[in-house]
Amino acid sequence: MLSRLGYRILEARNAMDAAKVYSAERGSIDMLFVETLMSKVNGHELAQMLTRENPQLRVLFLSDDGYERLTRNVAQKRGLHFLRRPFTMRILASKVREVLDIPMAQALGATY
């Protein structure tokens, strides 16, 4: 869906793979779109690792319906951006644009 919206996507199978991809492509990555629940290292931990390297990195968390309420509450308390599955192309486009357009001072204030 993101490719069809015109975004360049770099995929990773897990958090460690994502960290390697990020290191290799650091200057060209504007946003981390990450699953909240992952094995070994969760999405919040990955976001924390990568934003330590680049505080300007925007983060959008993704979760399924069953985990949504807890994740949404944590996200709201910390000023994070969250998208719950299932979603439409229009909702995805709107949320990605919202995250990419936030003022840098607001992005730097997020606590992962």
C-alpha positions in Angstrom: 0.0 0.0 0.0 2.8 2.4 0.9 4.5 1.8 -2.4 1.3 2.5 -4.3 1.1 5.8 -2.4 4.6 6.7 -3.8 6.7 6.0 -0.8 10.0 4.1 -1.0 9.9 1.1 1.3 12.8 -0.8 3.0 11.6 -4.0 4.6 13.0 -6.0 7.5 12.1 -9.3 8.9 12.8 -8.5 12.6 14.2 -5.7 14.8 17.8 -6.7 14.3 17.4 -6.8 10.5 15.7 -3.4 10.7 18.6 -2.0 12.7 21.0 -3.2 10.0 18.9 -1.7 7.2 18.6 1.5 9.1 22.4 1.7 9.5 23.0 1.1 5.8 20.3 3.6 4.7 20.4 6.1 7.6 20.4 9.3 5.7 17.4 8.3 3.5 14.9 7.1 6.1 12.3 9.5 7.3 9.9 7.2 9.1 9.9 3.9 10.9 6.6 2.0 10.4 6.8 -0.8 12.9 4.7 -3.5 14.4 4.4 -3.1 18.2 4.6 -6.8 19.0 7.6 -8.6 17.6 9.7 -11.5 18.9 12.8 -10.7 21.0 12.8 -6.9 20.5 9.4 -5.2 20.3 8.5 -2.2 18.2 8.9 0.3 21.1 12.5 -1.0 21.8 13.4 -0.8 18.2 12.1 2.8 18.0 14.1 3.7 21.1 17.3 2.2 19.5 16.9 4.0 16.2 15.7 7.4 17.6 18.8 7.4 19.9 20.8 7.4 16.7 18.5 9.9 14.9 16.1 11.9 17.1 14.5 13.3 14.0 13.2 9.8 12.8 9.4 9.7 12.8 7.8 6.6 14.1 4.4 5.1 13.3 3.4 2.0 15.4 1.1 -0.7 13.9 -1.0 -3.2 15.9 -3.8 -5.7 15.5 -7.3 -5.1 17.0 -6.7 -7.4 20.0 -3.7 -5.4 21.2 -5.0 -2.1 20.1 -6.5 -0.7 23.3 -3.3 -1.1 25.4 -1.1 0.1 22.6 -3.3 3.1 21.9 -3.3 4.1 25.6 0.5 3.9 25.8 0.9 5.8 22.5 -1.4 8.6 23.7 0.4 9.0 27.0 3.7 9.1 25.3 2.7 11.3 22.4 3.3 8.5 19.9 1.6 7.8 16.6 -0.4 4.6 16.2 -2.3 2.9 13.4 -4.7 -0.1 14.1 -5.3 -2.9 11.6 -7.3 -3.3 9.6 -7.2 0.1 7.8 -7.9 1.4 4.3 -5.6 3.0 1.9 -7.1 6.4 2.7 -6.6 6.0 6.4 -3.0 4.8 5.9 -2.2 7.7 3.5 -3.7 10.2 6.0 -1.8 8.8 9.0 1.5 8.6 7.2 1.2 12.2 6.0 0.2 13.3 9.6 3.4 11.7 11.0 5.7 13.0 8.4 4.2 16.5 8.7 4.5 16.9 12.5 6.8 19.8 13.6 10.3 18.6 14.5 10.0 19.9 18.1 7.0 17.7 18.6 8.7 14.7 17.0 11.7 15.2 19.3 9.4 15.2 22.4 8.1 11.6 21.9 9.2 9.1 24.5 9.6 5.6 23.3 
